[in-house]
Amino acid sequence: MNVGTYRLTNPRRFARAISVVALALTLSVLGVNNSMATNSAPAELVYVTVAQGDSLWSLAERHATGDVRDWIAEVVILNGLESSDLTPGQQIALP
């Protein structure tokens, strides 16, 4: 068995490989740190029962802070709604 016979024939290729590995490690560490930083406590949700005549727009006028359209989009995603139609008696979560 002949150990130690490997010769570095292209130092640039080796430097490139080391750079790629260092970049991958840096990005993975930054990704882990950023994901940990954004995992804050979950926001409190308010649950409401839809009354006759309620719409997402009327609920937004009563409960939304900020842009109403963004709030409505968040409610649709949060509740997995397939449309903006609400049914009286339906319970939905509000951010």
C-alpha positions in Angstrom: 0.0 0.0 0.0 1.5 3.3 -1.1 0.2 6.1 1.2 1.0 9.8 0.4 1.4 9.6 -3.3 -1.3 12.1 -4.1 0.1 15.3 -5.7 -1.7 18.6 -6.0 -1.6 19.2 -9.7 -3.9 22.3 -9.8 -3.8 24.5 -6.8 -6.6 26.7 -8.2 -9.0 23.8 -8.3 -8.2 23.1 -4.6 -8.7 26.7 -3.6 -12.0 26.8 -5.5 -13.2 23.7 -3.7 -12.2 25.1 -0.3 -14.0 28.4 -1.2 -17.2 26.5 -2.1 -17.1 24.5 1.1 -16.5 27.6 3.2 -19.4 29.5 1.4 -21.8 26.5 1.9 -20.9 26.4 5.6 -21.3 30.1 6.1 -24.7 30.1 4.3 -26.0 27.2 6.3 -24.9 28.8 9.6 -26.6 32.1 8.6 -29.7 30.2 7.6 -29.9 28.5 10.9 -29.4 31.7 12.8 -32.0 33.6 10.8 -34.6 30.9 11.1 -34.0 30.9 14.9 -34.4 34.6 15.0 -37.7 34.6 13.3 -39.2 31.9 15.4 -40.9 34.3 17.9 -43.9 33.5 20.0 -47.0 32.8 17.9 -49.3 35.7 17.6 -52.6 35.6 19.6 -55.5 34.7 17.4 -59.0 35.9 17.9 -61.8 33.5 17.0 -65.1 34.9 15.9 -68.4 33.3 14.8 -69.6 34.7 11.5 -73.0 36.5 11.8 -75.6 37.0 9.1 -74.4 39.6 6.7 -70.7 39.4 7.8 -68.1 39.5 5.1 -64.4 39.5 5.2 -64.5 43.2 4.4 -66.8 44.0 7.3 -64.7 41.9 9.7 -61.6 43.8 8.4 -63.2 47.1 9.2 -63.8 46.0 12.8 -60.6 44.1 13.5 -57.8 44.9 11.0 -54.8 47.0 11.7 -52.8 48.2 8.7 -53.7 47.5 5.1 -57.2 45.8 5.0 -56.3 43.8 1.8 -53.3 42.3 3.5 -55.4 41.5 6.6 -58.0 39.8 4.5 -55.4 37.8 2.6 -53.9 36.6 5.9 -57.4 35.5 7.2 -58.0 33.6 4.0 -54.6 31.8 4.3 -54.9 31.3 8.1 -58.3 29.6 7.8 -57.7 27.8 4.5 -60.6 29.5 2.9 -61.2 28.6 -0.8 -63.2 31.7 -1.4 -64.1 34.9 0.4 -67.7 33.7 1.0 -68.6 33.3 4.7 -71.4 31.2 6.2 -73.3 32.4 9.3 -72.2 30.3 12.2 -68.8 29.6 10.7 -66.0 30.1 13.2 -62.8 31.7 11.8 -59.5 32.8 13.3 -58.4 36.4 13.0 -54.8 37.6 13.3 
